[in-house]
């Protein structure tokens, strides 16, 4: 397994995800989205793995105006705007190769080999 956790240090769900993998002695790489966000390719790969851009959006984010703007745009513009405003992404995004989850999803992670 090659686990990457994209999140923020203050996010409780990110902390829970880190604890999940630590308790199972599964090595992972943590990427703080505030310091280094997802690249265009990573975001595209995650979006394909979770099924849609909508699944990546955090309904509880602080910037509700930008979230509403992203939802009003056409799909290509949504992707570009989300790339610029990664604070709208749900925490954490966990990747394992081509597989990915958005949010805290231990039921999915236990199936990963």
N, CA, C and O atoms as a MOPAC input file, in Angstrom:
PM7 MOZYME 1SCF
protein

 N      0.83000 1    -1.18400 1     0.00000 1
 C      0.00000 1     0.00000 1     0.00000 1
 C      0.87500 1     1.24700 1     0.00000 1
 O      1.93500 1     1.28600 1     0.62400 1
 N      0.41300 1     2.24200 1    -0.69900 1
 C      1.09600 1     3.53200 1    -0.75600 1
 C      0.07700 1     4.61000 1    -0.40500 1
 O     -0.50200 1     5.23600 1    -1.29300 1
 N     -0.13800 1     4.82400 1     0.87900 1
 C     -1.19500 1     5.70700 1     1.37000 1
 C     -0.70700 1     7.14900 1     1.44900 1
 O      0.37300 1     7.42800 1     1.97100 1
 N     -1.52200 1     8.05700 1     0.92000 1
 C     -1.28600 1     9.48700 1     1.06200 1
 C     -2.53500 1    10.08200 1     1.70100 1
 O     -3.65500 1     9.80000 1     1.27300 1
 N     -2.33800 1    10.90200 1     2.72000 1
 C     -3.44900 1    11.59800 1     3.36200 1
 C     -3.27300 1    13.08600 1     3.09700 1
 O     -2.30700 1    13.69900 1     3.55100 1
 N     -4.22100 1    13.65900 1     2.35500 1
 C     -4.22900 1    15.09800 1     2.08900 1
 C     -5.24500 1    15.71600 1     3.04400 1
 O     -6.42200 1    15.35800 1     3.02700 1
 N     -4.78400 1    16.64000 1     3.87000 1
 C     -5.69200 1    17.26300 1     4.81800 1
 C     -5.03700 1    18.45500 1     5.48100 1
 O     -4.02200 1    18.96900 1     5.01200 1
 N     -5.63100 1    18.88300 1     6.57400 1
 C     -5.07600 1    19.98700 1     7.34700 1
 C     -4.86800 1    19.51800 1     8.77800 1
 O     -5.58100 1    18.63800 1     9.26000 1
 N     -3.90100 1    20.09900 1     9.44600 1
 C     -3.56100 1    19.69300 1    10.81500 1
 C     -4.69300 1    19.93400 1    11.80600 1
 O     -4.78300 1    19.23200 1    12.81300 1
 N     -5.55400 1    20.90600 1    11.54600 1
 C     -6.62100 1    21.22800 1    12.48600 1
 C     -7.88600 1    20.39700 1    12.28200 1
 O     -8.80700 1    20.47100 1    13.09400 1
 N     -7.94200 1    19.61800 1    11.22500 1
 C     -9.13300 1    18.83400 1    10.90300 1
 C     -9.20100 1    17.56600 1    11.76800 1
 O     -8.26700 1    16.76500 1    11.79300 1
 N    -10.32300 1    17.40500 1    12.47200 1
 C    -10.50300 1    16.22200 1    13.31400 1
 C    -10.58600 1    14.95300 1    12.47500 1
 O    -10.06800 1    13.91400 1    12.88500 1
 N    -11.22800 1    15.01500 1    11.30600 1
 C    -11.31600 1    13.83000 1    10.45300 1
 C     -9.95100 1    13.42800 1     9.91400 1
 O     -9.67500 1    12.24100 1     9.74700 1
 N     -9.09500 1    14.41100 1     9.64100 1
 C     -7.72800 1    14.10200 1     9.20300 1
 C     -6.97000 1    13.41200 1    10.33700 1
 O     -6.26000 1    12.43500 1    10.10100 1
 N     -7.11400 1    13.90600 1    11.54800 1
 C     -6.44900 1    13.29100 1    12.70600 1
 C     -6.94800 1    11.86700 1    12.91800 1
 O     -6.16600 1    10.97300 1    13.24000 1
 N     -8.25500 1    11.65600 1    12.73700 1
 C     -8.81700 1    10.30400 1    12.88300 1
 C     -8.26000 1     9.37000 1    11.80800 1
 O     -7.97500 1     8.20500 1    12.08400 1
 N     -8.10700 1     9.87900 1    10.58500 1
 C     -7.55000 1     9.06000 1     9.49900 1
 C     -6.10100 1     8.68100 1     9.81300 1
 O     -5.70200 1     7.53100 1     9.62700 1
 N     -5.32200 1     9.64200 1    10.28500 1
 C     -3.93100 1     9.33600 1    10.64900 1
 C     -3.89000 1     8.28100 1    11.75300 1
 O     -3.09300 1     7.34400 1    11.69300 1
 N     -4.74100 1     8.43400 1    12.74900 1
 C     -4.78900 1     7.47000 1    13.85600 1
 C     -5.18100 1     6.07800 1    13.34400 1
 O     -4.62500 1     5.07300 1    13.78700 1
 N     -6.14400 1     6.02100 1    12.40400 1
 C     -6.57900 1     4.74500 1    11.82800 1
 C     -5.38600 1     3.98000 1    11.24300 1
 O     -5.20600 1     2.79300 1    11.51900 1
 N     -4.57800 1     4.66500 1    10.43800 1
 C     -3.44700 1     3.99800 1     9.79000 1
 C     -2.31000 1     3.71900 1    10.77300 1
 O     -1.63600 1     2.69500 1    10.65200 1
 N     -2.08400 1     4.60200 1    11.73800 1
 C     -1.04800 1     4.36900 1    12.75000 1
 C     -1.36300 1     3.13300 1    13.58100 1
 O     -0.48900 1     2.30200 1    13.82600 1
 N     -2.62500 1     3.01500 1    14.01800 1
 C     -3.02500 1     1.88300 1    14.86000 1
 C     -2.86300 1     0.54800 1    14.14400 1
 O     -2.65100 1    -0.47900 1    14.78900 1
 N     -2.96100 1     0.55500 1    12.83400 1
 C     -2.82100 1    -0.67300 1    12.04400 1
 C     -1.40600 1    -0.83900 1    11.48800 1
 O     -1.13300 1    -1.74300 1    10.69800 1
 N     -0.51900 1     0.05200 1    11.91600 1
 C      0.89500 1     0.03800 1    11.49000 1
 C      1.02700 1     0.06300 1     9.96300 1
 O      1.87900 1    -0.61300 1     9.38700 1
 N      0.17200 1     0.85400 1     9.32800 1
 C      0.21000 1     1.03400 1     7.87900 1
 C      0.91600 1     2.35900 1     7.61300 1
 O      0.42500 1     3.41300 1     8.01800 1
 N      2.06500 1     2.31500 1     6.93300 1
 C      2.77200 1     3.57200 1     6.67000 1
 C      1.97500 1     4.46800 1     5.72300 1
 O      1.30200 1     3.99000 1     4.81000 1
 N      2.06600 1     5.76900 1     5.95900 1
 C      1.36400 1     6.73400 1     5.11500 1
 C      2.19400 1     8.00100 1     5.02300 1
 O      3.09600 1     8.24100 1     5.82600 1
 N      1.86600 1     8.80100 1     4.02600 1
 C      2.50300 1    10.10000 1     3.84300 1
 C      1.42600 1    11.15600 1     4.06500 1
 O      0.36600 1    11.10700 1     3.44100 1
 N      1.69600 1    12.11100 1     4.95300 1
 C      0.74700 1    13.19100 1     5.19100 1
 C      1.15200 1    14.39900 1     4.35600 1
 O      2.31700 1    14.79700 1     4.35300 1
 N      0.18900 1    14.97800 1     3.65100 1
 C      0.41800 1    16.18700 1     2.85800 1
 C     -0.52500 1    17.25900 1     3.39600 1
 O     -1.74500 1    17.13100 1     3.29700 1
 N      0.05200 1    18.31900 1     3.96600 1
 C     -0.74500 1    19.41700 1     4.49700 1
 C     -1.19400 1    20.29200 1     3.32800 1
 O     -0.36900 1    20.91400 1     2.65800 1
 N     -2.50200 1    20.33600 1     3.08900 1
 C     -3.02100 1    21.09700 1     1.95100 1
 C     -2.80900 1    22.59300 1     2.10300 1
 O     -2.83700 1    23.31400 1     1.10600 1
 N     -2.59800 1    23.07900 1     3.31100 1
 C     -2.35400 1    24.51200 1     3.48300 1
 C     -0.95000 1    24.87600 1     2.99300 1
 O     -0.72200 1    25.99200 1     2.52600 1
 N     -0.01400 1    23.93400 1     3.10000 1
 C      1.35300 1    24.17800 1     2.64900 1
 C      1.54600 1    23.77900 1     1.18700 1
 O      2.15700 1    24.51200 1     0.40800 1
 N      1.02600 1    22.62700 1     0.83000 1
 C      1.21200 1    22.10100 1    -0.52900 1
 C     -0.08000 1    21.40300 1    -0.93200 1
 O     -0.37700 1    20.31000 1    -0.44900 1
 N     -0.83400 1    22.01900 1    -1.79900 1
 C     -2.10600 1    21.45600 1    -2.22900 1
 C     -1.93900 1    20.32700 1    -3.23100 1
 O     -0.82200 1    19.95100 1    -3.58800 1
 N     -3.05000 1    19.80200 1    -3.67000 1
 C     -3.03400 1    18.76700 1    -4.69200 1
 C     -2.67800 1    19.39500 1    -6.03300 1
 O     -3.11100 1    20.50400 1    -6.34500 1
 N     -1.89000 1    18.67900 1    -6.81800 1
 C     -1.57500 1    19.15000 1    -8.16600 1
 C     -2.79000 1    18.90600 1    -9.05700 1
 O     -3.74500 1    18.24500 1    -8.65000 1
 N     -2.74700 1    19.43900 1   -10.25900 1
 C     -3.84200 1    19.26000 1   -11.21400 1
 C     -4.07700 1    17.77400 1   -11.49000 1
 O     -5.21900 1    17.31600 1   -11.51300 1
 N     -2.99900 1    17.03000 1   -11.69700 1
 C     -3.10100 1    15.59400 1   -11.97100 1
 C     -3.64500 1    14.82000 1   -10.78400 1
 O     -4.46300 1    13.91600 1   -10.95000 1
 N     -3.18700 1    15.17500 1    -9.57100 1
 C     -3.67600 1    14.49100 1    -8.37000 1
 C     -5.16500 1    14.74800 1    -8.16400 1
 O     -5.92700 1    13.82700 1    -7.86700 1
 N     -5.57200 1    15.99800 1    -8.32100 1
 C     -6.98500 1    16.33400 1    -8.15100 1
 C     -7.84500 1    15.60700 1    -9.18500 1
 O     -8.92600 1    15.11600 1    -8.85900 1
 N     -7.37600 1    15.53900 1   -10.41200 1
 C     -8.10700 1    14.84400 1   -11.46900 1
 C     -8.23000 1    13.35500 1   -11.15300 1
 O     -9.29600 1    12.76500 1   -11.33100 1
 N     -7.14100 1    12.75100 1   -10.68600 1
 C     -7.12700 1    11.33400 1   -10.33900 1
 C     -8.08900 1    11.03900 1    -9.17900 1
 O     -8.83400 1    10.06000 1    -9.21300 1
 N     -8.06200 1    11.89200 1    -8.16300 1
 C     -8.94800 1    11.71400 1    -7.01400 1
 C    -10.40500 1    11.88300 1    -7.43300 1
 O    -11.27800 1    11.12700 1    -7.00600 1
 N    -10.65300 1    12.87600 1    -8.26700 1
 C    -12.01200 1    13.12900 1    -8.73600 1
 C    -12.55700 1    11.90700 1    -9.48100 1
 O    -13.71300 1    11.53100 1    -9.28300 1
 N    -11.74500 1    11.29000 1   -10.32700 1
 C    -12.17400 1    10.08400 1   -11.04300 1
 C    -12.42700 1     8.93600 1   -10.07500 1
 O    -13.37900 1     8.17500 1   -10.24800 1
 N    -11.57900 1     8.80600 1    -9.05500 1
 C    -11.70600 1     7.69700 1    -8.10700 1
 C    -12.96200 1     7.81400 1    -7.24400 1
 O    -13.59400 1     6.80400 1    -6.93700 1
 N    -13.33000 1     9.04000 1    -6.85100 1
 C    -14.51400 1     9.20400 1    -5.99500 1
 C    -15.79700 1     9.37000 1    -6.79900 1
 O    -16.89300 1     9.30300 1    -6.24400 1
 N    -15.66100 1     9.58800 1    -8.11100 1
 C    -16.82900 1     9.60700 1    -8.97400 1
 C    -17.28400 1    10.96500 1    -9.46900 1
 O    -17.87400 1    11.06100 1   -10.54500 1
 N    -17.02300 1    12.02200 1    -8.70400 1
 C    -17.45100 1    13.34500 1    -9.15700 1
 C    -16.73900 1    14.43800 1    -8.36400 1
 O    -16.17800 1    14.20500 1    -7.29300 1
 N    -16.78500 1    15.60800 1    -8.92200 1
 C    -16.22500 1    16.76900 1    -8.23900 1
 C    -17.08100 1    17.12400 1    -7.02400 1
 O    -16.56100 1    17.57100 1    -6.00100 1
 N    -18.36700 1    16.92600 1    -7.13700 1
 C    -19.29600 1    17.23800 1    -6.03900 1
 C    -18.95400 1    16.45500 1    -4.76700 1
 O    -19.12900 1    16.96600 1    -3.66000 1
 N    -18.47300 1    15.23100 1    -4.91900 1
 C    -18.11900 1    14.39900 1    -3.76700 1
 C    -16.92200 1    14.95800 1    -2.99600 1
 O    -16.70600 1    14.60300 1    -1.83800 1
 N    -16.15400 1    15.82400 1    -3.63400 1
 C    -14.96900 1    16.40500 1    -2.99200 1
 C    -15.26600 1    17.69300 1    -2.24400 1
 O    -14.43900 1    18.15300 1    -1.45600 1
 N    -16.43200 1    18.28100 1    -2.47600 1
 C    -16.75100 1    19.57700 1    -1.87300 1
 C    -17.21800 1    19.41600 1    -0.42600 1
 O    -17.98200 1    18.50800 1    -0.09800 1
 N    -16.74100 1    20.31700 1     0.42300 1
 C    -17.09200 1    20.31300 1     1.84200 1
 C    -18.23800 1    21.29500 1     2.07500 1
 O    -18.04600 1    22.50900 1     1.99700 1
 N    -19.42000 1    20.77400 1     2.36000 1
 C    -20.59000 1    21.62500 1     2.58900 1
 C    -20.43800 1    22.50200 1     3.82700 1
 O    -21.14100 1    23.50300 1     3.96600 1
 N    -19.52000 1    22.13500 1     4.73300 1
 C    -19.32900 1    22.88800 1     5.97200 1
 C    -18.13900 1    23.84200 1     5.91600 1
 O    -17.72600 1    24.36500 1     6.95100 1
 N    -17.58000 1    24.07900 1     4.73100 1
 C    -16.40300 1    24.95300 1     4.63700 1
 C    -16.77100 1    26.38400 1     5.02700 1
 O    -17.93700 1    26.77500 1     4.99400 1
 N    -15.75600 1    27.14300 1     5.39200 1
 C    -15.98100 1    28.52500 1     5.84100 1
 C    -16.36900 1    29.45900 1     4.70500 1
 O    -17.13700 1    30.40000 1     4.90500 1
 N    -15.84600 1    29.20400 1     3.52400 1
 C    -16.06100 1    30.10400 1     2.39000 1
 C    -17.28200 1    29.66100 1     1.57400 1
 O    -17.13800 1    29.10900 1     0.48400 1
 N    -18.46300 1    29.90300 1     2.10100 1
 C    -19.69900 1    29.46500 1     1.45800 1
 C    -19.97200 1    30.18800 1     0.13300 1
 O    -20.60100 1    29.62300 1    -0.76200 1
 N    -19.50000 1    31.44100 1     0.00400 1
 C    -19.71500 1    32.18600 1    -1.24100 1
 C    -18.94900 1    31.54300 1    -2.39500 1
 O    -19.49500 1    31.37100 1    -3.48500 1
 N    -17.69100 1    31.19000 1    -2.15900 1
 C    -16.89900 1    30.55100 1    -3.21100 1
 C    -17.45700 1    29.16700 1    -3.53000 1
 O    -17.45600 1    28.74800 1    -4.68800 1
 N    -17.93200 1    28.46200 1    -2.51400 1
 C    -18.54600 1    27.14700 1    -2.72200 1
 C    -19.77000 1    27.27000 1    -3.63100 1
 O    -19.95400 1    26.46200 1    -4.54000 1
 N    -20.59800 1    28.27500 1    -3.38400 1
 C    -21.77900 1    28.50100 1    -4.22700 1
 C    -21.36000 1    28.86000 1    -5.65000 1
 O    -21.99400 1    28.43000 1    -6.61400 1
 N    -20.30100 1    29.64100 1    -5.78100 1
 C    -19.78900 1    30.01100 1    -7.10800 1
 C    -19.31700 1    28.77400 1    -7.85900 1
 O    -19.63900 1    28.59800 1    -9.03400 1
 N    -18.55600 1    27.92000 1    -7.18700 1
 C    -18.05300 1    26.69600 1    -7.82500 1
 C    -19.21300 1    25.83800 1    -8.32000 1
 O    -19.16100 1    25.29600 1    -9.42300 1
 N    -20.24600 1    25.71700 1    -7.51400 1
 C    -21.39700 1    24.89000 1    -7.90500 1
 C    -22.16900 1    25.48800 1    -9.07800 1
 O    -22.86100 1    24.76200 1    -9.79100 1
 N    -22.06200 1    26.79800 1    -9.28900 1
 C    -22.79400 1    27.46200 1   -10.37600 1
 C    -22.04200 1    27.42500 1   -11.70900 1
 O    -22.62900 1    27.70500 1   -12.75400 1
 N    -20.76700 1    27.08800 1   -11.68500 1
 C    -19.95100 1    27.09000 1   -12.90300 1
 C    -20.14400 1    25.81600 1   -13.71600 1
 O    -20.68900 1    24.82600 1   -13.22700 1
 N    -19.68400 1    25.85800 1   -14.97100 1
 C    -19.68000 1    24.64900 1   -15.81100 1
 C    -18.54700 1    23.74600 1   -15.32600 1
 O    -17.60200 1    24.24200 1   -14.71200 1
 N    -18.61100 1    22.42700 1   -15.58200 1
 C    -17.64800 1    21.48300 1   -15.01900 1
 C    -16.16400 1    21.84800 1   -15.17400 1
 O    -15.41200 1    21.73900 1   -14.20600 1
 N    -15.72500 1    22.27600 1   -16.35900 1
 C    -14.30800 1    22.59900 1   -16.52900 1
 C    -13.91600 1    23.79000 1   -15.65700 1
 O    -12.83000 1    23.80600 1   -15.07700 1
 N    -14.78600 1    24.77300 1   -15.56600 1
 C    -14.50200 1    25.93900 1   -14.71600 1
 C    -14.54900 1    25.54600 1   -13.23600 1
 O    -13.79400 1    26.08800 1   -12.42900 1
 N    -15.42600 1    24.61300 1   -12.87900 1
 C    -15.47800 1    24.12900 1   -11.49500 1
 C    -14.13700 1    23.53900 1   -11.09300 1
 O    -13.61500 1    23.83300 1   -10.01700 1
 N    -13.58700 1    22.70800 1   -11.96200 1
 C    -12.31400 1    22.04500 1   -11.67300 1
 C    -11.21200 1    23.08200 1   -11.45800 1
 O    -10.46000 1    22.99500 1   -10.48700 1
 N    -11.11300 1    24.06300 1   -12.35800 1
 C    -10.07700 1    25.09300 1   -12.25400 1
 C    -10.25300 1    25.92400 1   -10.97800 1
 O     -9.27500 1    26.23100 1   -10.29600 1
 N    -11.49100 1    26.28400 1   -10.66100 1
 C    -11.76600 1    27.09300 1    -9.46500 1
 C    -11.44200 1    26.30100 1    -8.19900 1
 O    -10.92700 1    26.85800 1    -7.23000 1
 N    -11.74300 1    25.00600 1    -8.20800 1
 C    -11.44000 1    24.16500 1    -7.05500 1
 C     -9.92900 1    23.99700 1    -6.88300 1
 O     -9.43200 1    23.93600 1    -5.75900 1
 N     -9.21600 1    23.92500 1    -7.98000 1
 C     -7.75900 1    23.84000 1    -7.93300 1
 C     -7.17000 1    25.08700 1    -7.27200 1
 O     -6.19100 1    24.99400 1    -6.53100 1
 N     -7.76000 1    26.24400 1    -7.53700 1
 C     -7.31700 1    27.51200 1    -6.94600 1
 C     -7.75200 1    27.65000 1    -5.49000 1
 O     -7.06000 1    28.29700 1    -4.70400 1
 N     -8.88300 1    27.05700 1    -5.11500 1
 C     -9.48000 1    27.23100 1    -3.78700 1
 C     -9.63100 1    25.88300 1    -3.08500 1
 O    -10.74700 1    25.40200 1    -2.88900 1
 N     -8.51000 1    25.28000 1    -2.71000 1
 C     -8.54800 1    23.93700 1    -2.14800 1
 C     -9.09300 1    23.89200 1    -0.72200 1
 O     -9.26700 1    22.80800 1    -0.16600 1
 N     -9.36300 1    25.04700 1    -0.12700 1
 C    -10.00200 1    25.06200 1     1.18700 1
 C    -11.44900 1    24.58300 1     1.09400 1
 O    -12.08600 1    24.33200 1     2.11700 1
 N    -11.97300 1    24.45400 1    -0.12900 1
 C    -13.33700 1    23.95500 1    -0.33500 1
 C    -13.40300 1    22.43000 1    -0.32100 1
 O    -14.49400 1    21.86000 1    -0.28400 1
 N    -12.23900 1    21.76000 1    -0.34900 1
 C    -12.19800 1    20.29800 1    -0.37500 1
 C    -12.51000 1    19.72300 1     1.00000 1
 O    -12.15600 1    20.30400 1     2.02600 1
 N    -13.16900 1    18.58900 1     1.00500 1
 C    -13.47600 1    17.89300 1     2.25000 1
 C    -12.18400 1    17.28700 1     2.80900 1
 O    -11.29400 1    16.90800 1     2.04900 1
 N    -12.08900 1    17.19900 1     4.11200 1
 C    -10.92800 1    16.57900 1     4.76800 1
 C    -11.30600 1    15.22100 1     5.31500 1
 O    -12.43500 1    15.04900 1     5.77500 1
 N    -10.42800 1    14.26800 1     5.28700 1
 C     -9.22200 1    14.18900 1     4.46900 1
 C     -9.52800 1    13.55600 1     3.11900 1
 O    -10.57300 1    12.93500 1     2.92300 1
 N     -8.59700 1    13.72800 1     2.20100 1
 C     -8.62400 1    12.96700 1     0.95700 1
 C     -7.52000 1    11.93000 1     1.11600 1
 O     -6.35800 1    12.28100 1     1.32300 1
 N     -7.88100 1    10.66200 1     1.02100 1
 C     -6.92400 1     9.56800 1     1.22400 1
 C     -6.78300 1     8.81500 1    -0.07900 1
 O     -7.76500 1     8.36800 1    -0.67100 1
 N     -5.51900 1     8.68100 1    -0.52400 1
 C     -5.23800 1     7.97400 1    -1.77900 1
 C     -4.41500 1     6.73000 1    -1.52400 1
 O     -3.54900 1     6.69700 1    -0.64900 1
 N     -4.70500 1     5.71100 1    -2.30800 1
 C     -3.91700 1     4.48900 1    -2.33100 1
 C     -3.79200 1     4.10100 1    -3.79500 1
 O     -4.63300 1     3.37600 1    -4.32600 1
 N     -2.73900 1     4.58500 1    -4.44500 1
 C     -2.59400 1     4.35900 1    -5.87700 1
 C     -3.71500 1     5.05400 1    -6.63400 1
 O     -3.87400 1     6.27100 1    -6.53200 1
 N     -4.49300 1     4.28600 1    -7.39400 1
 C     -5.61000 1     4.86300 1    -8.16400 1
 C     -6.90600 1     4.93900 1    -7.35700 1
 O     -7.89600 1     5.50900 1    -7.81600 1
 N     -6.89600 1     4.36600 1    -6.16100 1
 C     -8.07600 1     4.41000 1    -5.30500 1
 C     -8.01600 1     5.66200 1    -4.44300 1
 O     -6.92900 1     6.12600 1    -4.10000 1
 N     -9.16200 1     6.20900 1    -4.09300 1
 C     -9.20000 1     7.38600 1    -3.23300 1
 C    -10.54700 1     7.49400 1    -2.53800 1
 O    -11.56000 1     6.97800 1    -3.01200 1
 N    -10.52800 1     8.17700 1    -1.40200 1
 C    -11.76000 1     8.47400 1    -0.67700 1
 C    -11.74400 1     9.94500 1    -0.29000 1
 O    -10.68400 1    10.55600 1    -0.15700 1
 N    -12.92300 1    10.49500 1    -0.11400 1
 C    -13.07400 1    11.87400 1     0.34500 1
 C    -13.83800 1    11.82500 1     1.65900 1
 O    -14.98400 1    11.37700 1     1.70500 1
 N    -13.19600 1    12.29000 1     2.72700 1
 C    -13.79500 1    12.22100 1     4.05200 1
 C    -13.25100 1    11.01900 1     4.81400 1
 O    -12.39400 1    10.28700 1     4.32000 1
 N    -13.75900 1    10.83300 1     6.01500 1
 C    -13.32600 1     9.72800 1     6.87300 1
 C    -14.09000 1     8.47200 1     6.48700 1
 O    -15.29500 1     8.38500 1     6.72500 1
 N    -13.40100 1     7.49000 1     5.89100 1
 C    -14.05500 1     6.29600 1     5.32700 1
 C    -13.33700 1     5.00200 1     5.71800 1
 O    -12.81900 1     4.31700 1     4.83600 1
 N    -13.28400 1     4.64400 1     6.99800 1
 C    -12.55700 1     3.43600 1     7.40200 1
 C    -13.11400 1     2.14700 1     6.80600 1
 O    -12.36900 1     1.18300 1     6.62800 1
 N    -14.40300 1     2.11000 1     6.49700 1
 C    -14.99100 1     0.90400 1     5.89400 1
 C    -14.39300 1     0.63100 1     4.52000 1
 O    -14.23400 1    -0.52500 1     4.13000 1
 N    -14.06500 1     1.67600 1     3.79600 1
 C    -13.44000 1     1.52800 1     2.47500 1
 C    -11.97300 1     1.17100 1     2.64300 1
 O    -11.46800 1     0.29700 1     1.93800 1
 N    -11.27700 1     1.83300 1     3.56700 1
 C     -9.83900 1     1.62300 1     3.75300 1
 C     -9.50400 1     0.19400 1     4.15300 1
 O     -8.46800 1    -0.33500 1     3.74900 1
 N    -10.36500 1    -0.43300 1     4.93900 1
 C    -10.05200 1    -1.80300 1     5.37900 1
 C    -10.11100 1    -2.79700 1     4.22800 1
 O     -9.58600 1    -3.90400 1     4.34800 1
 N    -10.74300 1    -2.42300 1     3.10900 1
 C    -10.81300 1    -3.27700 1     1.93300 1
 C     -9.58300 1    -3.13500 1     1.03300 1
 O     -9.34900 1    -3.97400 1     0.16300 1
 N     -8.80000 1    -2.07300 1     1.24200 1
 C     -7.63300 1    -1.82400 1     0.40500 1
 C     -6.53300 1    -2.84200 1     0.69000 1
 O     -6.26100 1    -3.18200 1     1.84200 1
 N     -5.92500 1    -3.30600 1    -0.35700 1
 C     -4.80300 1    -4.25300 1    -0.23100 1
 C     -3.57300 1    -3.67400 1    -0.87600 1
 O     -2.52000 1    -4.31000 1    -0.88000 1

